[in-house]
Amino acid sequence: MAFFFANAEIHIEGGAGWATSLPTWRIEKHWLLDLFWGGRAMTGYHAWVFSFMALVFLLPLAFQGRWRGRDFVLALGGLAAFWVAEDLLWFVVNPAYGLARLDPAHVPWHPRWLLGLPLDYWWGAALAAGLGAWHVRLSTRAQQQ
């Protein structure tokens, strides 16, 4: 899913990452963006895309007619893993970038880096792993009852 979405986003954005060339509203600076958005701009494009993908991951819970906590935790973990994979694949597949240009000099919309990758990848992977482990614990507990 991340591969297909990354390709769709490449066709939308091209080589101009973080919707810099799209006809959408942008909020460039705000303290909440620093706190929750990694210092990046908030755009109309991202508001709609992130909301859409959250619904994609949560809608199966509604279709099942059950909102168990462990299912919600699994959906959030999947969403976090999806965004890390999708963003990385955007660089891998994008002919304007490739892994060679995944660095702070070529990717200004990722302002914080750690060990050669955007800090968001590390946070997202840790969040996905933590939520996955929590889901396993909740599922194990439910099976024991």
N, C-alpha and C positions, 0 to 999 in steps of 0.2 A: 504494500500500500504506500509506503514511504517513497519507493522508487517511482511509482506512477505519479504521485503528487509532486515530487521533486521535478519530474519532467514537465508536468503541467505548469508549474511555477516558472520553470526556465522559459517556456514559451510565452508566459505573461511578462516576466521581468527582463528576459534576455540577460545581458551582462551587467545590468544596473541593479544590483542587489538592494534589498530592503526597500523596495518600491520607490526608489529615488527618481525614476522617470515616469511613474504612473500618475494619471490625473486623479489624485486622491488628496484628502486633507491630511495634514501632518501637524503633530505637536512635537516640536524639537526638544524643548527643555521644560522640565518640571521635576520637582523633587520626588514625586511618586514614580516617575519613569526611572530615576536612578535606583529607587528602592525595589521596584517590582519588574522592571523591564530591562535591566542591565545597562541603563544609560542610553538605550536606543530610542529613536523617535517612535511615537505611536502614530500609525496611519489608519485611515479608513479601510484600506485594503487588508491590513493585518487584523483589525477589529473583526471584520466579517469572516476572514479565513480561519482565525483561531476559534471563533464562536461556532462556525460550521463544523470544524473537526471535533470540537468538544461534543457537539450533538451526535456526530457519527459514532463516537465511542460510547456515549451514554444512551443512545436510542435503543439498542438491544435490550437494555434493562427495562425500558418502558414496554417494549413489545412482549417481553416475558411476563410482564405484569407483576414483577417482584423487585423490590428495591432493597435487597439485602446489603448490609454494610460491606461484606467481603466482596461482593460483585462490583460495588461502587469503587472500592479500593483497587481492584484489578483493572477496571476501566481507566481510572486516573493513572495508574502505572503504565498501562498500554499507551495512553495519550502522551505521557512524558517520553517514553521510549520512541514513539513515533516521531516526535518533533526533533529529537536528537538525530535519529537516522535520516529523516527527511532533509534536515539542514546540511548534514554532511554529504548526502547524496547530491544535493543541489550543486555543491562544488565539484564532486567527482564527475558528474555527468555533464555539467555545463561547459560547452566548448570555449566559453570566454574565461574559464578559470582552471579547473583541474586541481588536483591536490597540491601541485607545485605553487599555486598562487593562494593557497589557504594559509595566509599569514597576516599579521597586523598591518603590514604595509599596503596590502591589496584589499583588505576587508575592514574598512573603518567602522562599519556598523556593528562589529563585535569589538567593543573597546577594552575588554579584559580577557587576558590569555593566561594559560597555565600549561606548561609542558608541551607547547606547540599547538595547542587547540584552544578554541574559545572556552572561557570559563563556564559558559552556559552548558556546554556539552558535559562537563564533569558534574555540574549540579543536576542536570537532567538525568544523566545515567545513575547517579546516586539516588535521586528521587525514585526513578523507575525500579531500581533494585530494592530499595527500602519498602516501597509499596508492594512489590512482588513478594518479598519475605513476609510482610504483614498479612498479605492475602493467604499465603500458605499457613501461617499460624492460625488465622481465623478459621480457615477451612478445616484444619486438623482439629481444632477445638470443637467445631460444629459436628464433625464426624464422631467424636468421642462422647457426645451427649446423647 
